Amino acid sequence: MSASAHSATLPGIAQIQSLAAGEMESVNRLIRSRLASDVLLINQISEHIIAAGGKRLRPMLAVLAARALGNTGAGPHQLAAIIEFIHTSTLLHDDVVDESDLRRGRKTANALWGNAPSVLVGDFLYSRSFQLMVELDSMPVMRVLADATNQIAEGEVLQLLHVHNPDTDEATYLRVIERKTAVLFAAATRLGALQAGASAQVQQQMHDYGMNLGLAFQIADDVLDYTADAATLGKNLGDDLAEGKATLPLIHAMAHSSAAVRARLREIVEAGDASAMPEVLAAIGHTGGIGYSQQRAAHYAALAERALHGLPDGPWLQALRGLASYSTTRNH
């Protein structure tokens, strides 16, 4: 059954966060205690990023997956902290590469402290995540995380190669978002299954759930860059366009526009011309780029929910199902 067919009875994001609130308090305490450094600047930048909060979706996935499969120990909290450190370090590096000045409605670390400190504190967070990994003393856990961090780095480079490239097609776009976003979602849910001592098949199901959830989440995120308002989104609208990133709504528009419009869109992508947003929105509107992208996101959300088929039902599994529905219906 599709995510939307279940949505009437599935928990919403507020209910999911409420269910996981106690767990995430423990995760946040662990994150704060393990962030501490005797280098003041590391503490300042780390606190700025961590305090910005966000939904903590990736670390929460590790906890939800472990609990859904019957794990009741504290192990998933450490996994969740590792996932959050990896994610946060990629955000620090991302914002430098993208020259972003706003994230989650606040100034980015690079806007406040500069590029060099942001990159170096990102490195600190990466290496701290490795320390936490080693403490778990589990080669399977380390293998999943080592593979994930390597693929994320590949995704960053792949995206960089396609900045200001008007020939970026849907297949390339999906390769980028799989590595940049979905891989860490999949690692989080697979690790939750590993921590719960699940079978190889169930670990794969959780991996597939996380991968498809991550794809749905990122496509929906890219739609929001063309449809949300900046205050709700917490970043500048049109940032992707300004950075020369062709995401799915625009890729679809370029593939289905007239030759003249396509030529104009190519110029806009090559220049990263955010002032041309009205033209881009008109082309996306004319070709149904938003609706098409939303359909693709819904497709991956449905695959995510299908991956959970046959797993033991309960509030934690319902939360995972609810997140599949939420991934395509959120407004920020």
VEXZAFI-239380 format. One line per 2 residues: for each residue x, y, z of C-alpha. Coordinates in Angstrom, 3 decimals, decimal comma, m for minus. Layout:
% VEXZAFI-239380
X:Y:Z ~ ...
% end
This chain:
% VEXZAFI-239380
0,000:0,000:0,000 ~ 1,270:3,475:m0,751
2,369:5,906:1,934 ~ m0,538:8,196:1,128
m3,108:5,420:1,486 ~ m1,957:4,929:5,077
m1,560:8,605:5,902 ~ m4,959:8,964:7,595
m3,934:6,550:10,365 ~ m0,177:7,094:10,422
1,460:9,256:13,080 ~ 2,453:12,734:11,919
5,849:14,292:12,523 ~ 4,785:15,799:15,892
3,617:12,379:17,145 ~ 6,802:10,711:15,891
8,970:13,312:17,607 ~ 6,922:12,886:20,784
7,376:9,110:20,698 ~ 11,143:9,510:20,288
11,520:12,546:22,601 ~ 13,045:10,686:25,545
15,428:8,823:23,260 ~ 16,510:12,000:21,477
17,122:13,787:24,795 ~ 19,613:11,018:25,600
21,154:11,382:22,132 ~ 21,451:15,160:22,552
23,127:14,770:25,947 ~ 25,611:12,366:24,402
26,234:14,710:21,454 ~ 26,922:17,651:23,762
29,224:15,702:26,070 ~ 31,234:14,306:23,153
31,502:17,632:21,332 ~ 33,477:19,180:24,159
37,028:20,210:23,261 ~ 39,647:22,280:25,071
39,886:24,360:21,875 ~ 37,394:27,180:22,374
36,633:27,816:18,683 ~ 35,645:24,163:18,191
33,140:24,493:21,039 ~ 31,736:27,751:19,658
31,198:26,503:16,103 ~ 29,977:23,066:17,201
27,486:24,621:19,609 ~ 26,245:26,983:16,876
25,541:24,081:14,524 ~ 24,109:21,696:17,105
21,953:24,387:18,734 ~ 20,414:25,123:15,312
18,789:21,759:15,837 ~ 16,797:20,875:12,780
14,653:17,766:12,887 ~ 17,538:15,416:13,833
15,913:13,054:11,358 ~ 19,010:10,987:10,537
19,978:10,148:14,120 ~ 16,321:9,552:14,988
16,132:6,961:12,195 ~ 18,850:4,854:13,845
16,893:4,851:17,113 ~ 13,509:4,182:15,478
14,892:1,268:13,460 ~ 16,588:m0,323:16,491
13,496:0,049:18,678 ~ 11,168:m1,215:15,935
13,227:m4,408:15,857 ~ 13,192:m4,928:19,606
16,429:m3,365:20,824 ~ 15,961:m1,733:24,243
19,556:m0,813:25,147 ~ 21,533:2,436:24,970
23,620:1,376:21,947 ~ 21,417:3,135:19,379
22,052:6,470:21,115 ~ 25,737:6,246:20,303
24,956:5,253:16,699 ~ 22,620:8,252:16,480
25,343:10,594:17,765 ~ 27,797:9,232:15,185
25,261:9,786:12,399 ~ 24,616:13,357:13,590
28,350:14,156:13,768 ~ 28,879:12,880:10,221
25,855:14,833:8,978 ~ 26,911:18,022:10,751
30,442:17,817:9,390 ~ 29,069:17,495:5,852
26,862:20,570:6,454 ~ 29,881:22,607:7,555
31,811:21,571:4,444 ~ 28,747:21,973:2,187
28,115:25,537:3,258 ~ 31,713:26,463:2,458
31,588:24,810:m0,967 ~ 28,194:26,393:m1,740
29,151:29,760:m0,194 ~ 25,857:29,636:1,713
25,107:32,287:4,308 ~ 21,846:30,915:5,702
20,832:27,490:7,038 ~ 17,723:26,686:9,108
17,013:30,407:9,258 ~ 20,339:31,258:10,913
23,702:32,495:9,695 ~ 25,976:29,640:8,616
29,223:28,969:10,485 ~ 31,265:30,109:7,478
29,298:33,374:7,349 ~ 30,104:33,992:11,033
33,626:32,595:11,435 ~ 34,952:32,175:7,899
35,708:29,241:5,633 ~ 38,895:27,904:7,213
37,464:27,390:10,729 ~ 34,310:25,805:9,260
36,292:23,265:7,251 ~ 38,580:22,437:10,163
35,767:22,014:12,679 ~ 34,019:19,819:10,100
37,172:17,681:10,130 ~ 37,047:17,609:13,947
33,459:16,321:13,844 ~ 34,350:13,644:11,283
37,230:12,416:13,415 ~ 35,111:12,531:16,592
32,572:10,315:14,835 ~ 35,393:7,822:14,119
36,315:7,793:17,824 ~ 32,721:7,005:18,758
32,636:4,253:16,115 ~ 35,756:2,592:17,472
34,297:2,606:20,990 ~ 31,449:0,394:19,750
34,115:m2,167:18,758 ~ 32,017:m3,593:15,940
33,573:m4,207:12,547 ~ 30,162:m4,454:10,778
29,179:m1,031:12,205 ~ 32,487:0,488:11,127
32,155:m1,002:7,650 ~ 28,681:0,501:7,124
29,843:3,923:8,332 ~ 33,139:3,876:6,442
31,320:2,999:3,207 ~ 28,678:5,659:3,841
31,160:8,480:4,534 ~ 33,142:7,542:1,447
30,032:7,590:m0,747 ~ 28,949:10,939:0,714
32,334:12,387:m0,274 ~ 31,882:10,946:m3,781
28,451:12,570:m3,951 ~ 29,906:15,948:m2,995
32,506:15,723:m5,766 ~ 29,933:14,451:m8,283
27,667:17,384:m7,463 ~ 30,574:19,794:m7,836
31,271:18,383:m11,298 ~ 27,719:19,190:m12,340
27,451:22,712:m10,932 ~ 26,513:25,140:m13,754
26,114:22,125:m16,064 ~ 22,861:22,457:m18,051
23,276:18,893:m19,382 ~ 22,666:17,336:m15,950
19,948:14,733:m16,521 ~ 17,619:12,923:m14,122
19,853:9,843:m13,826 ~ 22,845:11,998:m12,843
20,730:13,978:m10,392 ~ 19,557:10,737:m8,737
23,158:9,488:m8,478 ~ 24,129:12,700:m6,691
21,250:12,716:m4,200 ~ 21,643:8,998:m3,513
25,208:9,583:m2,342 ~ 24,742:13,027:m0,797
21,563:12,298:1,152 ~ 20,088:8,819:0,856
23,253:6,905:1,763 ~ 23,325:8,356:5,295
19,601:7,647:5,784 ~ 20,251:4,044:4,697
23,276:3,742:6,996 ~ 21,208:5,003:9,954
18,403:2,487:9,477 ~ 20,756:m0,417:8,651
22,779:0,334:11,789 ~ 19,604:0,327:13,872
18,866:m3,161:12,516 ~ 22,463:m4,262:13,167
22,262:m3,033:16,770 ~ 19,052:m5,019:17,217
20,774:m8,212:16,029 ~ 18,449:m8,497:13,029
18,981:m11,002:10,229 ~ 20,809:m10,056:7,037
17,452:m9,891:5,235 ~ 15,926:m7,507:7,784
19,095:m5,377:7,724 ~ 18,672:m5,136:3,940
14,992:m4,195:4,334 ~ 15,945:m1,388:6,703
18,686:m0,286:4,315 ~ 16,199:m0,201:1,426
13,727:1,744:3,564 ~ 16,355:4,350:4,471
17,661:4,662:0,923 ~ 14,226:5,242:m0,582
13,193:7,558:2,257 ~ 16,336:9,637:1,644
15,578:9,905:m2,089 ~ 11,970:10,944:m1,386
13,130:13,434:1,221 ~ 15,717:15,095:m1,024
13,455:15,353:m4,081 ~ 10,765:16,924:m1,875
13,431:19,280:m0,472 ~ 14,414:20,343:m3,976
10,766:21,027:m4,827 ~ 10,553:23,291:m1,759
13,375:25,426:m3,156 ~ 10,910:26,469:m5,866
7,629:26,453:m3,931 ~ 8,139:27,344:m0,241
8,551:30,784:1,244 ~ 11,984:31,693:2,616
10,797:32,210:6,212 ~ 9,269:28,722:6,364
12,163:27,087:4,549 ~ 14,863:28,675:6,701
17,127:29,412:3,749 ~ 17,056:31,696:0,744
14,641:30,615:m1,970 ~ 16,385:29,950:m5,252
19,659:29,027:m3,542 ~ 19,994:25,943:m5,751
19,573:28,076:m8,865 ~ 22,068:30,682:m7,623
24,587:27,880:m7,003 ~ 24,068:26,568:m10,551
22,471:23,328:m9,343 ~ 19,916:21,864:m11,696
17,519:19,870:m9,509 ~ 14,614:17,725:m10,666
11,913:20,400:m11,278 ~ 14,322:22,334:m13,526
15,785:19,214:m15,169 ~ 12,243:18,167:m16,096
11,471:21,650:m17,433 ~ 14,608:21,657:m19,595
13,771:18,241:m21,022 ~ 10,212:19,257:m21,951
10,480:22,899:m23,010 ~ 10,657:24,359:m26,515
14,104:24,814:m28,049 ~ 14,038:28,560:m27,348
13,057:28,153:m23,676 ~ 15,585:25,341:m23,240
18,346:27,558:m24,624 ~ 17,376:30,291:m22,168
17,285:27,850:m19,234 ~ 20,756:26,609:m20,204
22,066:30,176:m20,000 ~ 20,460:30,641:m16,573
21,995:27,432:m15,166 ~ 25,407:28,239:m16,602
25,297:31,727:m15,050 ~ 23,607:30,695:m11,798
21,287:33,645:m12,381 ~ 18,895:33,728:m9,398
17,325:36,947:m10,714 ~ 15,872:34,831:m13,543
13,771:32,861:m11,029 ~ 10,448:34,110:m12,520
11,440:32,716:m15,939 ~ 12,510:29,431:m14,394
9,284:29,157:m12,399 ~ 7,270:29,865:m15,555
9,074:27,077:m17,446 ~ 8,664:24,661:m14,533
4,966:25,584:m14,309 ~ 4,435:25,191:m18,056
6,016:21,698:m18,140 ~ 4,532:20,429:m14,863
7,961:20,116:m13,280 ~ 6,652:20,452:m9,718
3,939:17,824:m10,140 ~ 6,369:15,451:m11,854
8,938:15,860:m9,078 ~ 6,294:15,331:m6,403
5,240:12,123:m8,176 ~ 8,843:10,887:m8,153
9,159:11,691:m4,442 ~ 5,899:9,826:m3,743
7,223:6,853:m5,732 ~ 10,297:6,565:m3,490
8,213:7,132:m0,334 ~ 5,993:4,219:m1,381
9,083:2,042:m1,982 ~ 10,328:2,977:1,488
7,090:1,895:3,080 ~ 7,019:m1,314:1,030
10,483:m2,212:2,366 ~ 9,001:m2,422:5,881
6,515:m5,118:4,827 ~ 6,529:m8,143:7,136
8,401:m6,465:9,996 ~ 6,844:m6,653:13,482
4,186:m3,975:13,862 ~ 4,139:m1,522:16,722
4,464:2,205:17,451 ~ 8,123:2,361:16,357
7,422:0,730:12,986 ~ 4,389:2,991:12,563
6,721:5,943:13,156 ~ 8,953:4,760:10,301
5,872:4,456:8,088 ~ 4,770:7,922:9,163
8,129:9,371:8,157 ~ 7,696:7,943:4,645
4,414:9,858:4,376 ~ 5,862:12,996:5,978
8,824:13,067:3,590 ~ 6,604:14,173:0,716
4,035:16,332:2,545 ~ 6,231:18,664:4,645
6,625:22,393:3,963 ~ 10,158:22,835:5,346
% end
